[in-house]
Amino acid sequence: FKAGMETKNVEKVLAYISDDFEHYEWGDKDTLGMFLEDTMAQGDLDDAEVSFDDAEYTMEDGKIVVYPVEMVAVFGSATIEFTFKKDADGVYRVSTMEVEGV
């Protein structure tokens, strides 16, 4: 996710997103991809830096919650909470995310 955001590579970002991804604004994984493409094309994610330095990892109901993840880019700054779930292939991917500060 970090490498994808910092290099503006939507495919890298989406590799860490579950096919079952849900978000109150972006809907599903495909819509998130379109949103990221548009946002990157507009330049809002230029100079993006993502930091997991202060993130804490906790297991809740078989899901991994990672918070706070800090992101700074042209748009400003945001704090992100990721929830990972294990997909059918056994890999943990982001199933939901909450973004604060945007």
N, CA, C and O of each residue as an XYZ file, in Angstrom:
408
protein
N       0.829     -1.193      0.000
C       0.000      0.000      0.000
C       0.871      1.253      0.000
O       0.665      2.165     -0.801
N       1.835      1.285      0.897
C       2.732      2.437      1.015
C       3.449      2.697     -0.311
O       3.452      3.823     -0.809
N       4.053      1.657     -0.876
C       4.786      1.807     -2.137
C       3.856      2.246     -3.264
O       4.236      3.072     -4.094
N       2.652      1.705     -3.299
C       1.698      2.079     -4.339
C       1.258      3.524     -4.244
O       1.173      4.219     -5.256
N       0.977      3.984     -3.030
C       0.561      5.377     -2.854
C       1.707      6.332     -3.162
O       1.507      7.360     -3.809
N       2.907      5.993     -2.697
C       4.031      6.908     -2.876
C       4.523      6.966     -4.320
O       5.137      7.955     -4.720
N       4.262      5.916     -5.109
C       4.656      5.923     -6.521
C       3.460      6.154     -7.442
O       3.589      6.110     -8.665
N       2.295      6.399     -6.841
C       1.048      6.612     -7.594
C       0.755      5.441     -8.526
O       0.446      5.630     -9.703
N       0.856      4.224     -7.979
C       0.600      3.002     -8.724
C      -0.660      2.346     -8.154
O      -0.610      1.663     -7.131
N      -1.783      2.563     -8.829
C      -3.072      2.073     -8.348
C      -3.074      0.555     -8.234
O      -3.640      0.015     -7.283
N      -2.459     -0.141     -9.173
C      -2.441     -1.608     -9.131
C      -1.750     -2.126     -7.874
O      -2.200     -3.104     -7.278
N      -0.655     -1.472     -7.467
C       0.033     -1.872     -6.236
C      -0.866     -1.660     -5.023
O      -0.920     -2.505     -4.129
N      -1.565     -0.541     -4.996
C      -2.471     -0.272     -3.877
C      -3.568     -1.334     -3.842
O      -3.849     -1.901     -2.785
N      -4.181     -1.601     -4.974
C      -5.306     -2.538     -5.013
C      -4.898     -3.978     -4.720
O      -5.744     -4.792     -4.353
N      -3.620     -4.303     -4.874
C      -3.144     -5.655     -4.550
C      -3.342     -5.965     -3.069
O      -3.421     -7.132     -2.688
N      -3.423     -4.937     -2.235
C      -3.595     -5.118     -0.794
C      -5.043     -4.942     -0.354
O      -5.335     -4.952      0.842
N      -5.944     -4.782     -1.310
C      -7.357     -4.571     -1.016
C      -8.137     -5.841     -1.336
O      -7.985     -6.415     -2.415
N      -8.962     -6.272     -0.405
C      -9.774     -7.470     -0.583
C     -10.833     -7.249     -1.665
O     -11.319     -6.134     -1.855
N     -11.176     -8.313     -2.361
C     -12.283     -8.242     -3.316
C     -13.596     -7.948     -2.590
O     -14.555     -7.482     -3.204
N     -13.637     -8.220     -1.289
C     -14.828     -7.968     -0.469
C     -14.791     -6.589      0.203
O     -15.590     -6.316      1.099
N     -13.869     -5.723     -0.228
C     -13.714     -4.391      0.366
C     -15.036     -3.645      0.349
O     -15.781     -3.688     -0.630
N     -15.317     -2.950      1.468
C     -16.506     -2.108      1.571
C     -16.135     -0.790      2.217
O     -15.346     -0.751      3.161
N     -16.708      0.294      1.704
C     -16.483      1.611      2.282
C     -17.749      2.431      2.098
O     -18.415      2.333      1.067
N     -18.079      3.240      3.099
C     -19.311      4.025      3.067
C     -19.355      5.030      1.921
O     -20.440      5.395      1.468
N     -18.188      5.486      1.441
C     -18.158      6.478      0.364
C     -17.732      5.861     -0.966
O     -18.341      6.140     -1.999
N     -16.692      5.024     -0.951
C     -16.129      4.481     -2.187
C     -16.794      3.183     -2.604
O     -16.546      2.707     -3.712
N     -17.618      2.601     -1.774
C     -18.323      1.384     -2.135
C     -17.430      0.170     -2.114
O     -17.136     -0.373     -1.049
N     -16.995     -0.264     -3.284
C     -16.235     -1.505     -3.400
C     -14.823     -1.263     -3.941
O     -14.415     -0.121     -4.153
N     -14.095     -2.339     -4.157
C     -12.706     -2.265     -4.604
C     -12.590     -1.564     -5.959
O     -11.697     -0.739     -6.152
N     -13.480     -1.883     -6.892
C     -13.417     -1.266     -8.222
C     -13.622      0.249     -8.148
O     -12.918      1.011     -8.810
N     -14.583      0.671     -7.344
C     -14.848      2.102     -7.210
C     -13.687      2.798     -6.513
O     -13.335      3.924     -6.865
N     -13.084      2.128     -5.517
C     -11.893      2.680     -4.874
C     -10.788      2.879     -5.904
O     -10.112      3.908     -5.896
N     -10.600      1.910     -6.785
C      -9.586      2.023     -7.836
C      -9.838      3.226     -8.736
O      -8.911      3.966     -9.067
N     -11.092      3.420     -9.131
C     -11.429      4.572     -9.977
C     -11.199      5.881     -9.237
O     -10.694      6.844     -9.813
N     -11.573      5.919     -7.947
C     -11.353      7.109     -7.130
C      -9.857      7.428     -7.049
O      -9.460      8.581     -7.212
N      -9.031      6.414     -6.799
C      -7.584      6.632     -6.705
C      -7.002      7.106     -8.030
O      -6.162      8.005     -8.051
N      -7.443      6.508     -9.135
C      -6.958      6.945    -10.455
C      -7.285      8.412    -10.690
O      -6.430      9.182    -11.126
N      -8.528      8.798    -10.401
C      -8.947     10.188    -10.593
C      -8.167     11.135     -9.677
O      -7.706     12.193    -10.106
N      -8.027     10.741     -8.417
C      -7.326     11.576     -7.443
C      -5.864     11.739     -7.817
O      -5.300     12.825     -7.685
N      -5.249     10.656     -8.283
C      -3.849     10.729     -8.712
C      -3.704     11.594     -9.952
O      -2.759     12.376    -10.054
N      -4.636     11.462    -10.904
C      -4.587     12.254    -12.136
C      -4.745     13.747    -11.840
O      -4.156     14.580    -12.529
N      -5.527     14.083    -10.833
C      -5.736     15.485    -10.450
C      -4.537     16.054     -9.699
O      -4.432     17.268     -9.529
N      -3.643     15.192     -9.254
C      -2.457     15.650     -8.530
C      -2.625     15.724     -7.027
O      -1.701     16.134     -6.325
N      -3.785     15.335     -6.517
C      -4.024     15.419     -5.069
C      -3.113     14.498     -4.265
O      -2.865     14.746     -3.085
N      -2.614     13.441     -4.893
C      -1.746     12.496     -4.181
C      -0.274     12.672     -4.541
O       0.549     11.817     -4.214
N       0.060     13.768     -5.208
C       1.469     14.055     -5.502
C       2.241     14.183     -4.192
O       1.709     14.661     -3.189
N       3.481     13.758     -4.213
C       4.376     13.835     -3.055
C       3.843     13.081     -1.846
O       4.125     13.454     -0.708
N       3.077     12.026     -2.083
C       2.501     11.249     -0.979
C       3.587     10.574     -0.156
O       4.558     10.035     -0.688
N       3.395     10.620      1.150
C       4.234      9.898      2.099
C       3.312      9.179      3.070
O       2.414      9.785      3.653
N       3.542      7.884      3.238
C       2.730      7.072      4.130
C       3.638      6.526      5.228
O       4.713      5.994      4.949
N       3.198      6.661      6.471
C       4.007      6.201      7.599
C       3.219      5.245      8.484
O       2.120      5.552      8.946
N       3.815      4.075      8.706
C       3.287      3.087      9.640
C       4.071      3.129     10.953
O       3.888      2.262     11.808
N       4.941      4.129     11.119
C       5.854      4.184     12.259
C       5.149      4.115     13.614
O       5.642      3.448     14.524
N       4.024      4.777     13.764
C       3.316      4.799     15.043
C       2.123      3.849     15.086
O       1.370      3.830     16.060
N       1.956      3.061     14.022
C       0.787      2.182     13.930
C       0.868      1.046     14.950
O       1.933      0.485     15.206
N      -0.277      0.731     15.513
C      -0.422     -0.412     16.399
C      -1.268     -1.452     15.677
O      -2.220     -1.123     14.970
N      -0.899     -2.706     15.869
C      -1.565     -3.818     15.214
C      -2.288     -4.625     16.284
O      -1.664     -5.109     17.229
N      -3.604     -4.770     16.138
C      -4.377     -5.546     17.093
C      -5.257     -6.544     16.347
O      -5.702     -6.287     15.229
N      -5.501     -7.691     16.988
C      -6.368     -8.715     16.413
C      -7.724     -8.601     17.097
O      -7.817     -8.643     18.324
N      -8.774     -8.457     16.293
C     -10.139     -8.365     16.807
C     -11.044     -9.237     15.963
O     -11.191     -9.004     14.763
N     -11.651    -10.235     16.575
C     -12.598    -11.109     15.878
C     -12.023    -11.692     14.588
O     -12.714    -11.770     13.572
N     -10.744    -12.103     14.636
C     -10.106    -12.709     13.465
C      -9.660    -11.709     12.417
O      -9.180    -12.096     11.352
N      -9.813    -10.433     12.707
C      -9.375     -9.393     11.784
C      -8.242     -8.612     12.424
O      -8.174     -8.498     13.648
N      -7.354     -8.077     11.603
C      -6.246     -7.274     12.096
C      -6.579     -5.808     11.858
O      -6.896     -5.407     10.739
N      -6.506     -5.018     12.917
C      -6.748     -3.581     12.825
C      -5.404     -2.881     12.960
O      -4.647     -3.146     13.893
N      -5.112     -1.981     12.019
C      -3.859     -1.231     12.011
C      -4.210      0.255     12.073
O      -4.884      0.796     11.196
N      -3.716      0.910     13.166
C      -4.053      2.323     13.397
C      -3.045      2.916     14.358
O      -2.654      2.226     15.299
N      -2.611      4.118     14.188
C      -2.846      5.063     13.105
C      -1.780      4.945     12.019
O      -0.597      4.767     12.305
N      -2.216      5.047     10.794
C      -1.320      5.151      9.642
C      -1.441      6.593      9.168
O      -2.537      7.078      8.885
N      -0.315      7.261      9.087
C      -0.327      8.680      8.719
C       0.016      8.841      7.240
O       0.919      8.186      6.720
N      -0.724      9.725      6.576
C      -0.475     10.006      5.168
C      -0.467     11.509      4.947
O      -1.337     12.226      5.439
N       0.524     11.975      4.203
C       0.641     13.379      3.840
C       0.845     13.441      2.334
O       1.616     12.656      1.781
N       0.163     14.364      1.667
C       0.307     14.568      0.213
C      -0.140     15.995     -0.087
O      -0.392     16.782      0.826
N      -0.235     16.316     -1.358
C      -0.649     17.655     -1.768
C      -2.004     18.026     -1.151
O      -2.224     19.188     -0.807
N      -2.913     17.053     -1.006
C      -4.243     17.331     -0.456
C      -4.198     17.776      1.001
O      -5.139     18.412      1.476
N      -3.123     17.456      1.719
C      -3.022     17.737      3.156
C      -2.586     16.477      3.877
O      -1.713     15.750      3.404
N      -3.198     16.222      5.026
C      -2.832     15.031      5.784
C      -4.074     14.269      6.201
O      -5.174     14.819      6.270
N      -3.870     12.977      6.480
C      -4.965     12.119      6.903
C      -4.412     11.033      7.811
O      -3.240     10.666      7.728
N      -5.264     10.534      8.667
C      -4.957      9.392      9.506
C      -5.882      8.262      9.076
O      -7.091      8.452      8.939
N      -5.304      7.088      8.865
C      -6.051      5.960      8.301
C      -6.065      4.798      9.284
O      -5.062      4.502      9.934
N      -7.223      4.145      9.381
C      -7.348      2.891     10.117
C      -7.704      1.806      9.105
O      -8.717      1.897      8.411
N      -6.863      0.782      9.031
C      -7.114     -0.345      8.138
C      -7.640     -1.525      8.940
O      -7.180     -1.786     10.052
N      -8.602     -2.233      8.373
C      -9.015     -3.521      8.925
C      -8.731     -4.570      7.856
O      -9.243     -4.498      6.738
N      -7.902     -5.549      8.226
C      -7.532     -6.634      7.326
C      -8.307     -7.886      7.707
O      -8.506     -8.161      8.890
N      -8.742     -8.641      6.710
C      -9.347     -9.943      6.948
C      -8.640    -10.958      6.062
O      -8.043    -10.609      5.043
N      -8.718    -12.205      6.464
C      -8.089    -13.259      5.678
C      -9.016    -13.639      4.529
O     -10.155    -14.053      4.747
N      -8.517    -13.493      3.305
C      -9.284    -13.887      2.127
C      -9.221    -15.399      1.942
O      -8.477    -16.084      2.643
N      -9.992    -15.910      1.008
C     -10.071    -17.358      0.766
C      -8.714    -17.978      0.441
O      -8.501    -19.163      0.695
N      -7.787    -17.181     -0.123
C      -6.469    -17.710     -0.461
C      -5.506    -17.692      0.726
O      -4.333    -18.036      0.582
N      -6.008    -17.286      1.907
C      -5.194    -17.276      3.110
C      -4.390    -16.009      3.332
O      -3.644    -15.915      4.306
N      -4.530    -15.034      2.445
C      -3.788    -13.773      2.554
C      -4.675    -12.721      3.223
O      -5.849    -12.577      2.881
N      -4.097    -11.986      4.182
C      -4.815    -10.879      4.805
C      -4.764     -9.672      3.880
O      -3.694     -9.263      3.430
N      -5.955     -9.098      3.598
C      -6.060     -7.900      2.771
C      -7.027     -6.923      3.436
O      -7.813     -7.304      4.303
N      -6.958     -5.675      3.024
C      -7.807     -4.633      3.606
C      -9.257     -4.872      3.199
O      -9.590     -4.936      2.016
N     -10.110     -5.003      4.215
C     -11.543     -5.177      3.944
C     -12.318     -3.881      4.182
O     -13.357     -3.650      3.565
N     -11.803     -3.037      5.082
C     -12.388     -1.708      5.286
C     -11.272     -0.743      5.688
O     -10.211     -1.154      6.157
N     -11.534      0.528      5.497
C     -10.617      1.551      5.986
C     -11.410      2.791      6.343
O     -12.397      3.140      5.695
N     -10.950      3.434      7.379
C     -11.532      4.700      7.817
C     -10.455      5.763      7.643
O      -9.309      5.572      8.052
N     -10.828      6.880      7.035
C      -9.878      7.961      6.780
C     -10.368      9.194      7.521
O     -11.492      9.653      7.316
N      -9.504      9.727      8.390
C      -9.835     10.919      9.170
C      -8.999     12.090      8.687
O      -7.831     11.915      8.340
N      -9.575     13.269      8.660
C      -8.811     14.470      8.360
C      -8.869     14.949      6.936
O      -8.225     15.942      6.597
N      -9.615     14.283      6.096
C      -9.711     14.706      4.703
C     -10.998     15.452      4.503
O     -11.285     15.902      3.394
